Amino acid sequence: MKSRIRTYLAFIALTTCLIQSQENPDRPNIVFFLVDDLGWTDLGCYGSNFYETPNIDSFAMDGVKFNNAYAACHVCSPTRSSILTGKYPARNKMTDWIRGRRDFPFQQYLNVKTGQFLPFEEVTLAEKVRSHG
């Protein structure tokens, strides 16, 4: 009797492990690299002979590479806000990089107030991906 119970419990445990280890084809694996100040020829997979990037090159061979893309702005913060929301930086009221401090003497001469954060109610790329599993 004990042997039968052990066999039954082992079967349930094995079945549970197998069910959990199966990949879900409805949920793709997404890895999004956002690199600041990277030139288009700074990686080996894009033709660099100066920088050695073997791990990124290997990753690029198995994945998808951008060959024709543009940044939404020439500085990082507006571009990030655009990637997160899918909107132009001006629609996010973020057209300049976010400074760490607001008490620099020269800031009294700036005539445009730019956003320092995204509005809480803004739906981001991460939220959209999460809602689809």
Order of alpha helices (4+ residues) and beta strands (2+ residues): alpha-alpha-alpha-alpha
